[in-house]
Amino acid sequence: MSLRHFSVPAALTAGVLLAACSASSEPEFRVAVARFQQESCTFCPGGDVTVEDWTRLGPPLSGDDVLDADDYVAGFVSQARDYGDIELVGLTSPDEIFGGSSRSWIAKETFDHFLDGMIADLEAAMPVDGVYLALHGAMGVRDVPRPEAEIARRFREVVGPDVPIAATFDLHGDEDGAFLEQADFAFVTKRFPHYDAGIQGGRAARALHRVMRGTYSPTTATRKPGVITATVLQWTGASPSMDIMERARRWEAREPDAFVSVFYGFPWTDVPDVGATVHVMTNGDQELADRIADDMNDFIWRVREDFALGRLPRPDVAARTVRDAIAAGAVPVAVGDYSDRPGDATHILRAFEATGIRKVLYGAISSPDVLGAMEEAGAKVGDPFDMSIGGYTPSGGDPFRIQGTVAYVGPWAGYDYTAAVTFGDGNVVFLAPAYTQIMYPEHFAVGSIDPADYDVFVVKSRAHFRRGFDETGFARTIVVVEAPEPFLGTTFLDALPYEHADLSKLYPYGVPEGR
C-alpha cells in the first residue's frame, strides 16, 4: 500500500498492528463483498431485462466465487488479504448479463430479486465491519432513478451508520451526490480502456481498512459540471479526457489522503443524473474536499467544447480513408464501429464492399435468427452460405446479403454457438447472437482463421478496442466511424428520446443551472 496516505506515526502504528494481526489466528475485521454491475442502454430494443436474461450465461455467484468475479474485485481481495486481519464474506451476486451493454432497462422485479438476495445474505452474515460494493454506475432500472444509491441505501439500513461502505465504479457511471449520502467512498477508473480496475479495487480495500482502524474519517464533496458526452469522446488516450484524469491524479499526489473520482457518464442510460460527476473524498477536511471538487468542476467546464463535440467520419468517408491507408501500406487498419449498440449495424460492411476493400475481418455482427437457422440446419465448416445478416433494428440499417463459405461454427466470445463466414475477396465476418466487443486481434484466431491474413479489422467498439489494436502498436491506422441516421449510440445525443434526463440543462444542448 502507498504510505503517502498516512502520517509517519500512523504508518508505524499500522505496521505494529499488522504484525500483531498476522500472529493472531482470528481475523479482526469482517467485510462483506457484493457485485451488482450493469451498463444499461435504455434506448436499445429487446425489452426489459428479466432474471432469466441475467442467468442465461450462468447462475449468480456466491461465496468464494464472488471474490473471483472481476478485476475490481480481484484488486480489492488481493489488497485486503495482504493485511492479514480481514475476513471476506461473499454475498450472492448476479454475474454477466446476456447481451452486455446492449441490453435495455432492467425490470424493477429483476433489480429487487438480486438486491433482496444480497441483503438476505448480509443479514445472515452480520455483524460486519465493512462493506465493499463492486458496481458500474450506469444501471438503468424501471422506477428506480438512482439504482446504485438505492443499493447503498439498502446496505446502510442493515449495517447501520458507523460501518464504512466503499464502492468501485466504471468511469461511464451516471451518478450525483445521492450515492455518497449513503456510502463513504466511490473509486472510479481513471483510464478508458479500464486498465486500472484492479487499482481502484485495491484503493477501496485500503480505504475500508483505514476507517476500520480509525485512521481515516471520510469527508466528501460532489459536483456536476453540467456536461454530457458520448463515450467515444471519453478515451483517456487523447485530450481533453486525458487532461481531466491527469488533473485528478495531480490533486491526489499533491494532497495526502485526498481521493478524486471523475465519472464521465453514460448518455445511453436515460436517468436524471446523466453526465459528468466529480466525487472527492478527504480525511476529515471538508474545506479541502470542496476546493478540489470546485477546481475539477471548473476545469471540466473549461474544456467542454473539445470534450463534448464529436467530429467523426461517416461510413463512406471512412471507406475512402481505409482504402488510402491500404494503398500507402499503413496496415493493419483497425476500424471502430463505435455507435452500434445492438451490434447489428451493416453500414460499414456495405460501404467497404461498395469501395472494394478486401482482406477485411468483421467481428462481429449480431444475427441471432441467422445463427438459429444455421444451428437447426446443422451447418458445418465448408458449407455454402447465402443469407442476409444484421440489420434487424432501425439503427442497424438494412440486412446485408453475404454469399460465401462457412469457415467456423461453435463457441466463441462467451457464446455457445457462433459462426464465421468467408466471402468476397479474402473477407470474413463473425456472426454472434448479441452485441459483441472484441478487444484483441488474437481473439479472432478460431478454427482455420488467422488474424495475420487480414489488413482491416472492423470491431463494434468505442475505445475498448484500443487495448489490443492501438495501444499495443498492432494497428498502424485507427479509424473511428460515425453511423448514419437514425441515431442510437452516436455523438448526436439530442436525437435520443430522453424522458428522465433534461438535455436543456446540459452542455452542449443547453445551459446548466448556475452557468
N, C-alpha and C positions, 0 to 999 in steps of 0.2 A: 504494500500500500504506500501511497505518497505521504511522507511526513510533513509536506507543506501545509496539510490541513490541521496540524497540531502545533501548539506552542511546545517548546522543548520539555517543560515539566510534564505536560500531558502525555507527550510521546513516551517519556521514560516511564511514567506511571502505567501507560498502556502496555509497555513491554513487560513490566513486572507482573501485571495481571495476566497477560498472555502466557507467561511461563507457568504461573500458578494454575491456570486453567488446563494447560497441557498435561500437568501432573494429575489433574482430577479425573476420575473415571466417569463423572456425570457432566454433561454439558450444562452450562449455566443459563443459557437462553434457548427458547423455543421460538422458531419463526415459521409462520405459515406461508406457503408459496402457492400461488394460483396463476393461471394463464387464461386470458379471455381476449383474443385478438381477432379483429376483422376490419378490413378496409372496404367499406360499402360503397358501391357505385349505385346510388339510389335512382339515378336516371336510366340505368340499364334495364333491359327487359328480363323476363324469366320468372316474375312473381316473387313473393316474399319467401325468405329462407325459413325452412322448417327444420325440426330436429333431425328428420331423416336426411335432409340435404347436408347437415353438418356431421352426420355419422356415416355417410356413404363411403368415404375413403378410409374409415377406421373408427373404432369406438373412442369415447372420451379417454383421456389419460388419467391415471390415478396413481397414488402412492409415489414410489421412486421414479416411475415413468415420467411424472410431471417434471422432475428435476433434470431430465434429459431433453426437454421439449424443443428448445431452440437456442440460438446464440445468446440472446438476452439472459435466459435462464442459466445457461452454461456459465456465463461470466459471473452471475450472481452466486451460483453454487460454488464455483471454484474459490472465489474470494471468501465466502462465508466459511467454507471448510478449512481454509488456511488459518483461521483464528483458533480453531480447536475447541471453542466453547459454545458453539451454536448447533442445535439440533434442528434440522429442516423437516417440515411436515408438508408433503404434497397434497393439495386439495384437488378433488376430481375436476378436470378442466377439459373443455372441448378441444379437439385437435384441428386439423386442417379442414376447410370447407371446400366442397366440390365447386369448381369454377373460380375459386380465389377471389380476386378483387373485381371480377366481372359480375359478381352477384349483387342483387338489389337489396331492398330493405330487409331487415331481419324482423320477423314477426315478434310481437311482444311476448307471445306464449313461448317462443323459442328462447328468447333472451331470459325470461323468467325461469324456464326449465333448467338451464345451465347455472344461472346465478343462484337459484334456490338450492341446487345440489352443492355448490361451493359453500354456501352459508351453513348448510346442514353439517358438512364435513368440518367447517371451522368451529361450530358449536360443540361438536364431539371432541375436537382437539383442545379446547380451552382447558387451562389458560395458556395463552401465548404471549410472548414479549415483543413481537414484531410481526409485521405483515409485508410481504413483497408481492406486488401485482405486475405481471408481465402483460402489458396492454398494447394497443396500437394507437388509438386516439381518433380514428376516423370511422368508428362504428355508427351505423345508422339503424335505429330501432323505431318501429312504429310507436308513436305516442310516448316516447322517452326522449326528450330533446337533447339531453346530455348523458349518454349511456355510461361513459367512464366515471363521471361524477356520481352517478347512481350506484355503480359498483362500489366505489369508495365509501359512499354513504351507508350502504348495507353492511359492509365490513366494519365501519366505525360503530354502528349500532351494537355489534356483537362484542368488539374488543374494548369499547369504552374510550374516553378522551385521552388517556395517557399512554396508550400503546402506539408507537410510531408506525406509520404506513408509508412505504416508498414504492414508486412505480417507475417502470421504464416505458418509453414510447418511441414510435416511429416519427420522424420529423414531419410526415404528412398529416399528423393528427390535427383535428379541429377541436380546440379547447378554449376555455376562458378561465376566469377565476374560480369557477364552481368546484373544480377538482381539488384545488389546494385549500378550499374551505373544509374539506373532509380529510385530506391526506397531508403529509408533511413534506414529501419530496416528489418531484417529477423530473426524471432524467431522460433527455431526448437525444437521439442520434444527431451528430453534427456533420455527418457525411452522407451523401447520396451519390452513388450506391452506399448502402449502410455497412461499411466495414467495421464500424465501431459499436455494434450492438453489444458485444461481449464487454466492451469497456464500460458502457453505461450500466450493464448489469452489475459489474464489479463496483461501480460507484454507489449503486443502491445498497449493496451489502455493507460497504464501508460506512455509509450514512446511518443505516439502521444500527450498526454496531456502536457507533459513537453516541447515538441517542440512548441506546440501552445502557451504555457505560456512564452516561451522564456528562459527556464532554461536548455535546452539541445540542443547542436549543434552536430548532428550525424556525426561522422568521422569513416570510415570503412576500413577494410583490409580483403582480401580474399586470401586463399592458397588452392592449390590442391596437396595433399600428393603423388598422383600417385599410389593409392592402390584401387583395386576393390575387393569387397567381395560379396558372396552370402548372402541373407538376413537371412538365418537360422543361420549364424555365428554372427549376429548383436544383438542377445539377450543381453540386458544390465544386466541380472542377473548373468553373468559369465565374467571372464576376457578373453581377454583384453578390450572387449567392455565396461564393467563396469568401467574400469580404465580410459578410454578415456573420458567418460562423467563426471566422478568424477574430473578429471583434469580440465575440463571446468568449473565445479561448483566451484572449489577452486579459479580459477582466478577471477570469479565473486564475490566471498566472500571477496577476498583479495583487489581487486581494485574497489573502488566506481565508479559507472557509467559505468562499463565495462559489456558488454554482449557477451557471447561466444556461437556460434551456430555451431554444427557439423552435417553435412549430411554424412550418411554412403553410400548413393547411392542406386539405384535400377537397378541391372545389366540386368534386362529383358526389359528395355526401351533402344532401340538402338539409343542413342543420343550422340552428341560429348562430352558433359560434364559429362558423366557417371563416377561413382566412388566417393570417399570421397572428401568432401569440408569443409573448415573451414571459417566461417564468424565471424568477430569481429567488434563490434561497441563500440566506446567510445565517451565521451563528449568533442569533440574538441581536442583530444590528439592523433595525428597520430603516434607519436613515440611509445606510449603505445599499440595502436592497432596493429602495426607491430610486436612489441615484443611478444605480446600474440599469434598472428597468427603464427609467426615463431616457437614458443615453441610447440604449438599444432600440427603444421605440422610435426615437427621433432619427436614428441612423437609417433604419428600415424605411422610414418615410422619405428621407433624403434621396435614397437610391430607387425609389418606387418605379420610376419610368422604365429603366432598363430591366428591372426585376419583373414587372407585370406585363409588359407589352411584347408579344412574340412576333417574329418575322421569319416564318419558315416556309420553304417551297412546297408547292402542291405536287401531286404525283407526276404530271407531265414535265414540269421543270426539273424535278428530281431525276427523272429518267435521263434527261439530257446531261445532267451533271455526272451521273454514274457512267453514262456512255463515254463522256470525255475523260473521266478518270481511268477507265479501262484502256482507252486509246493511248493515254500517257503512261501506262504501266503502273499506275498508282493503286495497285490491288494488293491484298483483298480490300473490298469495299463493304462496310457494314452500314446497313440502312435501318433506321429505327422507325417502324410504323407505329408511332407513339400514341396516336389518338384512338386506336381501335380497342375499345373496352370489351366488347363481346368476343373479339378475336376472329370475326368472320369477314372482315373487310377484304375486298378484292381490288381496290383501287390501284394499288402499286403493282400488283400482278398484271392487271390489264394494261397499265401504262408501259411497263417494262416489256411486255410481249409486243405491244404496238411499236416500240422503239427497236425491237430486235436484239435486246440484251440477252446474252447467253451465259451459260455456266452460273446460273443463279440457284441458290438454295433458299427456299421459303419455309420458315419454321416458326410457327405453324398456323394454318388456317383452320379454325374450328368448323367442323362439318359433321355434327352428330348423326344426322339422318343418313349421310353417305356411309359413314362407318357402320351404322346399324345394318344397312343393306349389304355391305361387304362381308360383315361377320355372318349374317344369315346365309349368304351365298357360299360361305366357306372360301373366301378369296385367299389366294396364296401367291407367293413370290413368283413372278414370271407371267402372271395372268394379264391379259389386256385390260386397260381401264379406259372407260369413256363415260364420264359423269360430270355434272356441274357441281362445283364446290363453293362453299361460303355463301355470303350474300343473303342470309336468312333474316337479318334485321334491317330496318331502314337505313341505319348508319353504315351498314356493310356494303352498300351498293348492290349490284345485281350478281347472281351466281355466275361463275366463270367456268366454261366448259374446258375440261382437261382430257386430252387423248394421249395415253401413254401406257406405261407398264408398271405393274405393282413391284416395287423394289423391297418393301418391308411391310410386314404385318405383325403386330404383337404389342407387348407392353413398352411404354416409353413415357418419359416426363411425368411419372407418377400415375399414369392411366393404365388400365389393364389391356385396353385394345386401342391401338392407333395404326396408322398406315403411312407409308411414303410412296410417292408415285414419281417415276422419271418421265419427262416429257420434253418435247421441243428439242432445242439444240443444247443438250447437256444440262438441263434443268431438273430440279427435284422439288416437290412440295410435300411437306409433312401435314398430315391431317390429324386433328385432335378433337375430342368430344366437347371441349370447352376452352376458354381463354388460356393460352399457354405462353409464358415468358421464358425464353431461353437466354442465359447469360454468358455461356461459354461455348466456343465453337466445337470443342470435343464432345459436347452433349449430343451432337448430331451423328456421331460415329456409332451407328447401329447397323446390323446386317452387313451388307456389302458397301454401305455408304461411307465414303471417306471425305471429310471436310476439305482436305487438301485439293480435291478435284474441282473446287468451286471458286470463282472470282468474287462473287457477290453473295452476301448473306442478308436476307430481309427478315427481321425479327419484330415481334409485337412487343415493343418496349419503349419506355420513355428515357430512362437513364440507367437502369439496372444493367443493360447490355454492355455498358461501357466497362464493366468489371473485366469481362473476358475478351472483348473486341477492341477496346480503345486503350484503357489504362495498362494493359499488358503489352501494348505495342503490336498486337496482332494485325489490326487493320490499318492500312495506310491512309484510307479515306473514310470519313464518317459523314453520313447524311441523315438528318432527321426530317421526316416528311409530314406535312400538314394534310389533313383529309379534306375532300370537298364536302359540300353540304349533303345531308343535314348534319349538324354538328353534335357529336357526342364524344366528349373527351378531348376537345381541341382547345386552342387558346381563346376561342371566341365564346367565352363563358356567358355572355349576355344572351346567347341563343338558347340557353337552357331554361326550362320552366321552373325556376325556383319558387317554392311555396313557403319555406321556413327561413330562408336567408334573404336579407334585404340588400340587393346589389346597389341600391341608391345611396347606401352608406359605406360603400367600399370602393376604393380606387382600383381600377381605372374607370369604373362605371358610375361613380358618384362621389360625393364628398363626405368623408367620415365626420361624425359629430365632434365638434371642438377643433376642426382643422380650418 
